[in-house]
């Protein structure tokens, strides 16, 4: 049931231990000093063994098997009670301190995405050259194939008004890495304004992206277009 929580912060996790505990401590330390009300949601994407964070004031939901980051976030959105809904990565490449200015932007825009390419952004620690180049290429392909119109589609911090999040994620069909592109594509399709907010970003080791995911991601970009042609984004039935 919906309550008047100001913001729901969602963190998807898969087979995380050390980074999860460290990340939770940092996020909670920041949130507990804010004036707005909040809830922190952890979605366990089928970790083996299941994660346990009993000592933290968080809500934990577990998917029955590994279904992909996009599906984990969508499940968190289903459970979220906040007037704003934000998701971020467990490695906190973008500091939790970015949540508050992001919430300020959500007063004007229904969708706010973190960007490492927008003027004003800083990259404190870069990824390896190959991975950073791959990220830029993927954003380029997202723009060419799906016309998302953004400079950085893969940054792990994104925020939505409650209405926008519930609407967009109810239509989601891509459950793994390309879900970011799909959600921004859907926002454009629905005529929602998307604001790219420059962020300070620090690369962290431990990525779950595998080499063959690049091929699957390219296929999924075309799946987005195909789904749109078939009218699959016109309703959330038979998701």
C-alpha positions in Angstrom: 0.0 0.0 0.0 1.3 3.5 -0.9 2.5 5.6 2.0 4.0 9.1 2.1 7.6 8.0 2.0 9.5 10.7 0.1 12.0 8.4 -1.7 12.6 4.7 -2.2 16.2 3.8 -3.0 16.6 0.4 -4.8 19.9 -1.5 -4.9 19.9 -4.7 -7.0 22.5 -7.3 -5.9 23.8 -10.6 -7.2 26.4 -12.7 -5.4 27.7 -9.7 -3.4 29.1 -9.9 0.1 31.8 -7.4 0.9 30.6 -4.7 -1.5 27.0 -5.0 -0.3 27.8 -4.4 3.4 30.1 -1.5 2.6 27.6 0.0 0.2 24.7 -0.3 2.7 26.8 1.4 5.4 27.6 4.3 3.2 24.0 4.8 1.9 22.4 4.5 5.3 25.0 6.9 6.8 23.9 9.4 4.2 20.2 8.9 4.3 19.9 9.0 8.1 21.1 12.6 8.0 18.6 13.8 5.5 15.3 15.6 6.4 13.2 13.6 3.9 11.7 10.2 4.7 13.1 7.2 2.9 13.2 3.4 2.5 16.0 1.3 1.3 15.1 -1.7 -0.8 17.6 -4.5 -1.6 16.6 -6.9 -4.4 18.6 -10.2 -4.4 18.7 -11.4 -8.0 18.9 -15.1 -7.1 22.3 -15.0 -5.2 23.8 -18.3 -4.1 23.7 -18.4 -1.1 20.9 -15.8 -0.5 22.1 -12.6 1.0 21.6 -11.7 4.6 21.5 -8.2 6.0 19.5 -8.5 9.1 21.3 -5.9 11.1 20.4 -3.1 8.6 17.1 -1.2 8.5 16.3 -2.3 4.9 13.7 -4.3 3.0 15.1 -7.3 1.3 13.3 -9.1 -1.6 14.6 -12.2 -3.3 14.0 -13.4 -6.8 13.7 -17.2 -7.1 16.6 -17.3 -9.7 18.9 -15.0 -11.4 16.7 -13.0 -13.8 18.9 -9.9 -14.6 19.5 -6.5 -13.2 16.6 -5.0 -15.0 14.1 -7.5 -13.6 15.5 -7.0 -10.1 15.0 -3.3 -10.3 11.5 -3.7 -11.8 10.6 -5.9 -8.8 11.9 -3.2 -6.5 9.8 -0.6 -8.3 6.7 -2.9 -7.7 7.4 -2.9 -4.0 8.5 0.8 -3.6 6.3 3.1 -1.6 8.2 6.4 -2.3 6.9 9.5 -4.0 10.2 9.3 -5.9 12.0 6.1 -6.8 15.8 5.9 -7.3 18.1 3.0 -8.2 21.8 2.8 -7.9 24.5 0.2 -8.1 25.9 -1.6 -5.0 29.4 -0.5 -5.8 28.4 3.2 -5.4 30.4 4.4 -8.4 28.2 7.5 -8.0 28.2 8.7 -4.4 24.9 8.5 -2.3 25.3 12.3 -1.9 24.0 12.6 -5.4 20.5 11.4 -4.3 19.5 14.7 -2.9 20.2 16.9 -5.9 18.6 14.2 -8.1 15.4 14.5 -6.0 15.5 18.2 -6.6 15.6 17.7 -10.3 12.6 15.3 -10.1 10.5 18.2 -9.0 10.8 19.4 -12.6 11.4 16.2 -14.6 9.7 12.8 -14.4 12.9 11.0 -15.3 16.5 12.0 -14.2 19.5 9.9 -15.2 23.1 10.2 -14.1 25.5 11.1 -16.8 29.3 10.9 -17.1 29.3 12.7 -20.4 27.2 15.7 -19.6 29.0 19.0 -19.2 29.9 19.4 -15.5 30.4 15.7 -14.9 33.7 14.4 -13.6 35.3 10.9 -13.8 37.6 10.5 -10.8 38.7 7.0 -11.7 38.3 5.8 -15.3 37.3 2.3 -16.4 39.8 0.3 -18.5 40.1 1.8 -22.0 38.3 -1.1 -23.6 35.3 -1.0 -21.2 35.0 2.7 -21.4 35.1 2.6 -25.2 32.5 -0.2 -25.2 30.2 1.9 -23.0 30.5 4.9 -25.3 29.8 2.6 -28.3 26.8 1.1 -26.7 25.3 4.6 -26.0 26.0 5.5 -29.6 24.1 2.4 -30.8 21.3 3.0 -28.4 20.9 6.5 -29.9 21.1 5.2 -33.5 18.9 2.1 -33.1 16.5 3.3 -30.4 16.7 7.1 -30.6 17.0 7.6 -26.9 18.7 11.0 -27.3 21.1 10.8 -24.3 24.9 11.1 -23.8 25.2 8.3 -21.3 22.6 5.6 -21.0 24.5 3.1 -18.8 25.3 5.2 -15.7 24.0 3.2 -12.7 22.1 6.0 -11.0 18.6 6.9 -12.3 15.5 8.4 -10.6 11.8 8.7 -11.4 8.7 10.2 -10.0 6.5 7.5 -8.6 4.1 7.7 -11.5 6.8 7.6 -14.1 8.5 4.6 -12.5 5.4 2.5 -12.1 4.3 3.3 -15.7 7.6 2.6 -17.4 8.6 -0.5 -15.5 5.2 -2.0 -16.0 6.0 -2.1 -19.7 9.5 -3.5 -19.3 10.4 -6.5 -21.4 14.2 -6.4 -21.4 15.5 -7.8 -18.1 19.2 -7.7 -18.5 21.8 -5.1 -19.3 19.8 -3.3 -22.0 16.9 -2.5 -19.7 18.4 1.1 -19.2 18.0 1.8 -22.9 14.5 0.3 -22.9 13.3 2.4 -20.0 14.6 5.7 -21.6 13.1 4.6 -24.9 9.8 4.1 -23.2 10.0 7.5 -21.5 10.6 9.1 -24.9 7.7 7.1 -26.4 5.4 8.4 -23.7 6.6 12.0 -24.1 8.3 12.2 -20.7 11.1 14.7 -20.3 14.4 13.0 -19.5 17.0 15.1 -17.7 20.7 14.1 -17.8 22.3 15.1 -14.5 26.1 15.4 -14.5 27.7 13.2 -11.8 31.0 12.5 -10.2 31.9 8.9 -11.0 34.5 6.6 -9.7 35.2 3.2 -11.3 35.0 0.2 -9.0 36.2 -3.3 -9.7 33.9 -6.3 -9.7 31.7 -5.8 -12.7 29.3 -8.7 -13.5 29.4 -7.9 -17.3 30.8 -10.8 -19.3 32.4 -10.5 -22.7 29.6 -12.3 -24.5 27.0 -9.9 -23.0 28.0 -7.4 -25.7 26.5 -9.6 -28.4 23.3 -10.2 -26.4 23.0 -6.5 -25.7 23.2 -5.6 -29.4 20.5 -8.2 -30.1 18.3 -6.7 -27.3 18.6 -3.2 -28.9 16.9 -4.5 -32.0 14.4 -6.4 -29.8 13.3 -3.0 -28.4 12.6 -1.7 -31.8 10.8 -5.0 -32.8 8.7 -4.9 -29.6 7.7 -1.4 -30.5 6.7 -2.3 -34.1 4.6 -5.2 -32.7 2.8 -2.9 -30.3 4.1 -4.8 -27.2 4.7 -1.5 -25.4 1.1 -0.4 -25.7 0.0 -2.5 -22.8 1.6 -4.2 -19.8 -0.5 -7.4 -20.2 1.3 -10.7 -20.8 4.5 -9.2 -19.7 
